[in-house]
C-alpha cells in the first residue's frame, strides 16, 4: 500500500509544481497585456496560446462587467490557489493516511 501512497504523493507534488508554473505564466501574461505587446513576438504568442484556453471561457461568462478591467486572470489565480491549498493538500494527507504515518 505504501507504493500507491508514494505514487499519490509524487503525482500531487508534480501537479503542484505545474500549477505554480501556470500561476506565474498567468501573472506574466496579465502584465504583458498592459503594455500592448507585439503580437508576433514568440514569447507573447506563447503566453497567449497557453493562457487563452483557460481565460476565454471565464471572459465569456463574466464579460467586462468592471469596464475595461479584465478580472479573468484574477479568477484563474484564485482557482489555482484553491486547488493547491485544498485538493493537493488533501491528496497528500490521504496518501499519508494510506501509509499509516503522520501527516507532514
Secondary structure, DSSP 8 states (H G I E B T S, - for coil): -HHHHHHHHHHHHHHHHHHHHHHHHHHHHHHHHTTT--TT-HHHHHHHHHHHHHHHHHHHHH-STBTTB--HHHHHHHHHHHIIIIIIHHHHHHHHHHHTS---
